[in-house]
Amino acid sequence: MELYGYPLKAKFNQPQPPPPKVLPATGGMTASYKNRIPYHPESFSMPWMPSSYYKAAALNPTLSPLTESFPGLPPTKIVPFISERPNGVFSRHSLDDWHRSNMTNYKESETTRHNAERLRADLTRTIKDVYQQAKRTQGESTKNLGERVNDIEYWKSELCIELDAMIRETNSLTDMQKRLERALADTEGPFQVAHKCLLNREKRMGIDLVNDDVEKQLITEIKTIRSCRERLQQCLDTVNCQLMCNKEARQELEKDLADKQMGHHIDSKCYQLKNTSRGIHYYKGVERVDATVSVPETWARFTDNNIFRSQSARATSAKLRASTESLLMGTADEMWRQFSKVNDAFTSRITETANAKSKIQTHLAKTRQEIFQIETKIQVIQKTIRDKEVQLKVAQTRLDERTRRPNVELCRDAAQIRLVQEVNEINETLRNLHQCLRASEDMLQMLVRSKGVLEYDLVVKNNSLFIDQERCMGMRKSYPSTVQILGYV
């Protein structure tokens, strides 16, 4: 701490003083104030001056030279002289610190007593709940075991029902192997049209080269036509593969049923155990051994998937048997439905592309308008920066001129403080303005990039509309119906 009015050496010429000694601790919070030194911001913020001028400003001026005893002042008014030793700064606790330390101790004592009372209440309540918790826990465990036994019984019955149905379906499909016939439909024309539509759509550009619903439906149409052309020759192989699938599903059902029977036996035994039952022992550490491989959700899903797989196999088998008697009619109807789906997908896609084109044009116009406005705003910000720089020059010039004041006239007066504040405020304003300028320029670049993207996207949409509307739909208007191709009319 510097004492105004007395010659002291500059702070940067003195070594770092050790921590000052303080009074002995009087409470639990005293340690937090042990190394606290009174803070005097004025002594650090004032500019450095020769100490003789501070001495002159603090004392009544006299014509005679100053001495160590400061003649001209009464002895009672002489401020004690502080030596230049490193430990020359005195540290004292303030009265506010003393009161604050006492209040902190009082609050800490109240908090400790409150926590102790709450702990005693919690312990009493915990002791009362122990026995009830043990009884409730065992009851819940017994209840869960009973529910588990019921769940196993339910899935056992479902497995038995599905296993019997799978056995009957496998026998029926074996008899159907000998009833298959072969036939081939002339579907080369529709196949070529669908293939050309896919090739034309490969000429789309950019983001429009997407796997949309039209492409999916075209691929499905080609698969459907190819399936119709090959189904008659592959019908027998399909039946053989389906028989293998039925056999695998049956084996999974039988294995799962055997596991369910063993699990039902073990869980029923556990459900019947009580505190008075025989054969109960300590098995230390058994609760840390986790030999489980599933949870209730995956356990139920496993059996449900087996049943679902079996049901899917039976449904496919039944459908395969029925299709051998109406293969031609079913093929014609399937091809016609798929042809309609493709046309509907084309119509929907063309409408969607046209709407996207219209929206792109609207956004492009708005983007161009926004580019114009942001460019205008950048010019305004640049002008504001230039104006602020002129104001900063004025303030800094004033400060520079004031540094040339002689001797004691170098006073840190209100004008000096305000000029420093003005320079800091202008610098902060300039930083903010430059940040706004950079943000505006970045936004302008983003808008220009967005404008280029929209213009390119508009070209892409025009190309896609030409391919879908003119080329593909132009071919599909002359697409012959499946009924005509198969000779049903």
Buried (B, 14 or more C-beta within 10 A) or exposed (E): EBBBEBEBEEEEEEEEEEEBEBEEEEBEBBEEBBEEBEEEEEEEEEEEBEBEBBBBEEBEEEEEEBEEEBEEEEEEEEEEEBEEEEEBBEBEBEEEBBEBBEEBBEEEEEEEEEEEEEEEEEEEEEEEEEEEEEEEEEEEEBEEBEEBBEBBEEBBEBBEEBBEBBEEBBEEBEEBBEEBEEEEBEBEEBBEBBBBBBEBBEEBBBEBBEEBBBBEBBBBBBEBBEBBBEBBEEBBEBBEEBBEBBEEBBEBBEEBBEBBEEBBEEBBEEBEEEEEEEEEEEEEEEEEEEEEEEEEEEBBEBBEEBBEBBBEBBEBBBEBBEBBEEBBEBBBBBBBEBBEBBBEBBBEBBEEBBEBBEEBEEBBEEBEEBBEEBEEBBEEBEEBBEEBEEBBEEBBEBBEEBEEEEEEEBBEEEEBEEBBEBBEBBBEBBEEBEEBBEEBBEBBEEBEEBBEBBEBBBEBBEBBBBBBBEBBBEBBEEBEBBBEBBEEE
